[in-house]
Amino acid sequence: MATSSLAKSFVIKTKKEAGNFVKLFSEQENQRPLKDINIVTLSQERLIELINEKRK
């Protein structure tokens, strides 16, 4: 999982990482309701394009 800040964005690459994240989140005592989020799956080509654009 890559993250610069949980308030910004992060990447979960595997089902195991997703499960661990949900487990840790669900164990928190002061849970707030979650907002709806958008999930986008990128192709490898699109990911490469985004990385190259960020470097410019």
Secondary structure per residue as TSV (DSSP state, phi and psi in degrees):
chain	resnum	aa	ss	phi	psi
A	1	M	-	360.0	130.3
A	2	A	E	-108.5	137.7
A	3	T	E	-153.6	139.2
A	4	S	E	-101.2	-32.0
A	5	S	E	-167.5	133.3
A	6	L	T	-65.8	-20.3
A	7	A	T	-75.4	-17.8
A	8	K	T	-98.6	-95.0
A	9	S	E	-152.4	163.2
A	10	F	E	-154.7	166.3
A	11	V	E	-121.7	129.5
A	12	I	-	-112.2	119.1
A	13	K	-	-94.1	-26.1
A	14	T	S	-127.3	163.9
A	15	K	H	-64.7	-34.3
A	16	K	H	-63.9	-44.1
A	17	E	H	-61.7	-41.5
A	18	A	H	-63.0	-44.2
A	19	G	H	-62.8	-42.8
A	20	N	H	-63.7	-40.8
A	21	F	H	-62.9	-47.1
A	22	V	H	-63.3	-40.9
A	23	K	H	-61.6	-47.9
A	24	L	H	-63.2	-41.5
A	25	F	H	-64.9	-41.8
A	26	S	H	-70.9	-20.2
A	27	E	T	-84.2	-6.3
A	28	Q	-	-67.9	142.5
A	29	E	S	-76.9	-42.1
A	30	N	S	-102.0	69.8
A	31	Q	-	-78.9	137.1
A	32	R	-	-106.6	153.2
A	33	P	-	-59.7	141.1
A	34	L	-	-81.9	143.7
A	35	K	-	-83.3	154.7
A	36	D	-	-64.9	142.9
A	37	I	-	-127.7	156.6
A	38	N	-	-98.8	136.4
A	39	I	-	-116.9	129.1
A	40	V	-	-126.8	127.9
A	41	T	-	-98.6	125.0
A	42	L	-	-101.5	144.1
A	43	S	-	-74.6	161.8
A	44	Q	H	-61.9	-37.2
A	45	E	H	-62.9	-44.0
A	46	R	H	-67.0	-37.7
A	47	L	H	-61.6	-43.4
A	48	I	H	-62.4	-41.5
A	49	E	H	-59.7	-46.2
A	50	L	H	-63.0	-41.8
A	51	I	H	-64.0	-43.4
A	52	N	H	-65.6	-38.1
A	53	E	H	-65.3	-39.3
A	54	K	H	-65.0	-32.8
A	55	R	H	-73.3	-20.0
A	56	K	-	-73.1	360.0
